[in-house]
Amino acid sequence: MLKEDFPIFNEKIYGKELVFLDSAASAQKPKVVLDAMYHMAIKEYANVHRGAYYLSEVATNDFEQARQSVADFLHARPKDIIFTRGATDAINLVAGTYGRTLKEGDEIVLSIAEHHSNMIPWQLLRDEKGVVLKFVDVTDDGLLDIEAYKKALTHKTKLVAMTHMSNVLGTLFPIKEITRLGHEVGAKVLIDGCQGIVHKVVDVNEIGCDWYAFSGHKIYGPTGIGALYARWEIMNELLPLQGGGDMVKSVHLDKNVYADSPARFEAGTPSIIEAIGLHAAINYVSKIGIGKIEAYEKKLMGLLTEELEQIPNFHPLGKLDYKESLICFNIGTLHPQDVAMLLDQQGIAVRVGHHCAQPIHERFGVSGSIRVSLGLYSDEDDIKTFVKGLKKAQELLSL
């Protein structure tokens, strides 16, 4: 069982076996990731780049091997990979660099299903520079309204920024078509891959996007590390966002010569240990195979969907048929927080609220929802325990 690879599942919650159904927020970590980080910390740690001694050379090699692993995972070149603190940091990096080149009246096209991390940076840019934001709706089924997207694109569109997979609807967006159509009007395209990369094979060459952002902690790696696929040909023409060590070739009182990308955008000491953890996580996932993970999770989603449809007053956001690995829903008029509290007492972890995606909840007429999300360690017993616990919570709250 894959659960055996994850030490957290040896823990008891209120004396009960842990049923963790919040992987979309942050996934648990396999032992191989924890071991890799521990080994680096106690055996090989030193600052990377420029150190003329053994430990620094080893750490630098390990760090750059981590970059290579990310590049391979995305079918990209190492020079296209910028390490960041996570997807939020990555998207803000694009907003602060490419966004700096935009002017008043230029248009950015988003969907209303975006996570706040792929919405607020562009709203800040709107307020600062006067760019125009256009928001594309989704259908009642929870799919991107592709016709509305086509209409939103104009000769003024300079950027399209959309999610690969909605963290609320659980639906995949047609990112290849999104990119192709965006490029046809001369726009650059950024994809928020936080949810998608965990469940789908990502080939940035096939997608054709200019940026693809993801966080390590959602793909079974540590927090504090993420990556931005950023086409070198674009980034190497942009000014850096932050100044500091390692992002410059030479510094003088009257002028600086900046390093080439990706170093240009990695100012200061990086998250070295975390990068090693991300490398181990990518190796772990790759060894299993994203295709196998996707097929396994689809089977579990079928069981979960079948069980939830039997729950009285079950109301999902969007159509169940299109959901990949998560379901957001409400049960009648029961408050999601009350349901989650009773589930927690049974050792079951779910997420409630608007999941940093308030506009899409408003689109479906609710202020929040209960979210159940699967990971590669989820199993049928988890689903059965969850459904049993949900029925119990519904019964207690309906008294």
Disulfide bonds with the S-S distance in Angstrom:
none
